[in-house]
């Protein structure tokens, strides 16, 4: 009798193991079979068997309260409305990597069909994105050219071109001579560091009479994506370097903080500032001449393009060189292969006091 019960128990355990195995490989996303179909990074494995009206695409930002990402939501919502696809945008209340991981994990648990993520720290979310892909969920990113677990990263231009343009603008404002400082949001932000390093490379190549403070260390300061921190760090740098002539900031929170410090110390017109941000938020600084120039891309267009890529993958469309993502600046993208496949648009914006009123965002 004991042998009989032992045999019955073994049979029950075997069925349970098979059931668990099937459950683990079935996926919770768009109905694709990617987790059991070879390469997790092959977009062809993620074609959905649902109608597009049943899809849910989750966009994850760095900080959903920031003006930059409120503007991104305009493009995200526009795409969803035009294409009759449910698109939701979520993000942490501040730019905290651990909080962003939680937002991503929550969307995975909800069974979204695709994720479109703007990472705070690409390394911090690799495990979560790999988990999403293993469940058949499409993953695309923005501002993350070194993200490994993404099917495509979408960029408005190359980091090298953008960083060089920032330096050209600063050099023009500084008369191509003098000391300058570079601020980023976080050193863990791939694009921020690429922009900063590209600035230094361009300066060393073209503007020999300019000098980056702190023996050329990149960056000069981290703002932690906070205007208040940017202000405190900028004030410290300005006091420690009374001969400083220029400052750049590549996070949208950097230049307002730098500008506040410059104005408080009575250095307006003596220290040039070139930064990245939204026109409405920076308007007073630009019109006053405290900030010389804004260089940016429209986050609404970037959000639209990113969601467009996710939807194309769900629809089974092949994305090739010259693909049209349906929005200005991304009508004919280039594909650059590195840590991932990066789709490069041509969507720069340059804002000065002469044209800032033409942009309402």
N, C-alpha and C positions, 0 to 999 in steps of 0.2 A: 504493500500500500504506500509506504514512504517513497519507494522508487517511482510509483505512478504519479504522486503529487509533485515530485521533483521534476519529472518530465513535463507535466502540465505547466509548471512555473517557468521552465526554460522556454517553452513555446510562446507563452505570454510575453516574456521579456524580449524575445526576438521580434515579435510583431510590434512591440512598443518602440524598439530601436529603429525599425524600418519607418514607422510613422513619423518619428522625430526627424529622421534624415530627410524624408520627403517634405516635411514642414519647413526645414531650414533652407532647402534649395528652391522652394516654390516662389519666393519673392513676395514683396508687399507693395510694389510700386505700380508700373504701368501695364503689367501683364506680359512683359517681355521675358525672355528666357536667358538673359545674359549671365546669371550666376552659374548656369550649367552649360554655358556655350562658349567656353574658351576665354579669349582676351577681354578683360573687364574694360579696357580702354578702346575697344572697337565700337564706334558709334552705330554700326550696322546691327549690333546686338540689342539695340534698345528701341526698336520700332514697337509702338504700342498697338495692341489689338482692340483698344477702345475707340469710340468716336471722340473727336477732339472736344466736344461739348462736355465730356466726362472727365477730361484731364484737370489736374490741379498742379500749377507750377508755383513753387515757393521761392521768393526772392529774399535773400538774407543780406542785410546791410551791416556796416560797422557800427552805426549808431542811428537808429531810426528817428531820433529827435533832432539831428543836425540838418541845417538848411540844405546842404548838399544832397542828402538822401531823401528829403522831402521833395526836392526837385526830381530826383530819380523816380520817385513814385508816380510822377506825372506821366512819364514815358511808359512805365510798367503798366499803369492802368489803361493808358491809351491803347497799348498793344492788345491787352485782354479784351477791351471793348470792341476794337476793330475786328478781331479774329474769333470772337465768341468763345474765348477760353478763360477759365477761372485762373486768375493770377493774384496771389496774395504777397504782400511785402511785410516782412517782420525783421526785427533786429533788437539788440540789447539797448537799454536806456542810456548807456554810455559805452565808449569804445573799450570794452573789456573782452579779452580773448576767451576766457573761461565761460563768460555769459553767452558769447556767440556760439560756442560749442553746444551749449544747452539748447539754444534756439534751433540749431541744425538738427540735433538729436530729437527734439520734439516734433519737428516736421517729418522726419523719417518715421517716427512712431505713428504719425497721423496717416501715413501711406500716400504722400504726395507722389506725383508721377515724375517730377523733375525739380531739381534744386539749381538756383542761379545765385552764386555767392560772391560777395565782395569781402575777402578775408582781412581780418586785423593782423593775424599771424598765420600764414599758410601752413607752417609746420604743426601748429596746434590743432588744426582741423583735419589733418590727413586721415587719421583713423576713422573719423566720422564720415568723411567723404567716401573712403573705401567701403565702409559698411553700407552706405547708400547705393553705391554701384553694385555691390554684391546682391542687393535686394532688387535689382532691376530698375533703380531710380536714375534717371539722367542727371548728370552733374556738369554744369558749366560754371566758369568763374570770370571775374573781372579784376584788374589790378593784381594779378597773381601769375606772372609769366613763369614762375618756378614751381607752381602747384603741380604735384605729381598725379593725384587722383582727380583728374578732371578730363572730360572728353575734349573740350576746347576752352581756351582762355580768350576773352574778347578785349581788345585794346583800341583806343582811339587813334594811336600812333605808336611809334617805337619810343621806348624810354630814352634812348640815346638822342633822338631828334628833339624830344621835349626838353630834356635837361640842357642840351646845347642852346635851345631857343631861350630858356630862362637865363642862361649865362650871357648870351648876346644882348638881351634886354638890360640886364644889370650893368654890363660893361658900358653900354651906351649911356646909361644914366649916371655912371660914375666917371665918365670921361676916360675909361679904359685904364684907370690907375688907382691904386690904394688897396687898403685891407677890406676884406668882406667876411661875412659869416653865413653859414648854411644851417637851417633848422629843418628837422623832419618830425613827423608825428611819433613814430616808433622805429627803432632800428630793425625791428622784426618785420616791418612792412616792406615787401619786395620792391614795389614800385617807388616808394619814397627813397629807398637807398639807391635804386637805379638812377632816379632823377638826380639825386645829390652827387653821386659819383660821376655822372655824365657832365654835370656842371663843372666839377673840378677838372675833368679831362679836357673840356672845351677851353677853360681858362688857361690851363697850362699850354695848350696848343696855340691859342690865338691871342691871349692877353697877358704878355710876360710881365707887365708892370703892375699886375694885380696879385694879391697874396691872400690866401685863405689862412685865417687865424689858427692858433693852436698847432703850429707846425704842419698845417695841411691836413689835420685829422678830420675825417668825415664821419658823422656830422659834427657841427659845432655845438648843437644842443638838440634834445628831444622835448617836444611839447606835450607828449602823452595825449595828443588829440584834445587838448584843453586850452582855451583862450587864456585862462588865468595862469596856467603853467607857462605858456608861451610868453606872456607878459613878464613874469618873474625871471625866466631864463634870459630873455632879451635884455632886461634891465641890468642883470648881472654882467652880461657880455659887454654892453655899452659902457658900463662903469669901468670894467677891467681893460677896455680897449678904447680910450678916448679919441684915438685917431681912426676909428672904424668909419668907412665911407659907404658900405653897402651891406644889405641883408636879404637873404631869400628864405622863403618858407614854402614847403611843398604840401603840407596838410592844410585843409581849408580853415583850420583853427589857428594856424601859425601867424599869418600876416596881421590879423586884427590885434593879437597880443603884442607883436613886434611894434606895430603902429602906435598902440597905447603907450608903450615904453618910450618910444622916440618922442612922442608929443609931450609926455610928462617931463622928460629931461631937456626939453627945449631944443631938440635936434632936428625938427622938421626942416627939410630943405638941405640939411647937411648930411643926412644918412639916407641913401636911396633904398627903396624896398620894392622887390618884385616877388609876387606870390601867386598862389593858386586859391581860387574861391569863387563864390557866386556874386554876380554884379550887384544885386540889391543889398546884400549884406555888407559889401565893401564900398558902396557908393560914396558915402561921406568922406572916407579916407582918400579915395581916388580923386574926388572933386577938390578936396583940400590940398592935394599934392603930396600928402604923407606917403601914400602908396603910389609909386610911379606907374606900375603896370600890373594887370592881372593876366595870367596865361592859364588856360583851362580847356576843358572839353565840356559839352553839355551833358550833365549826368542823366537827364531825361532821355537823350538819344542813346547813351550807353546802356541804360536800363532796357530800352526798347530792343536794342540790338542783341543784348544778352538773352532776353526771353525769346526773341525770334530764333536764335540758334537752338535753344532747348526744344522749341516747338517743331522745328525742322527735323531734329533727331527723332522725336516721338512719331513724326509722320513718316519716317523712313526715308527722308530726303538726304542725298549725299551732299556734303558740304565740301566744295572744291575751291581751288584758286579762282578768284574773281567772283565768288558768290555774292549775291545781293541780299543784304539783311533787312532791306525794306525801309531804311531811314537814311537821311542825308549824312554823308561822311562815311557810310558803311555800304555804299552801293556796289563796290568791287573790292572785296577784302583780299589781302595777301595772307598766305599761310607760312608761318615761320615755325620750324620744328626745333625744339630744344628740350627742356625738361617736360614740356607738353606741346600740344599743337596750338599755337597762338594765332588768332585771327586779327590782322592789323588793318584798321581803317585809316582814313585821312580826315580827321575831324577836329583840328585845333581851332581855338578861339583866342583872340588877343584883344584885351579891353584896356582902354585909356580914358582919360577925362573927356576926350573928344567924342567917343562913341558909346560910352557906358549907358546913356539913356536909351539906346536902341535895344537893350536887352532887359527884359522884365522877368527875371527869376533870381 
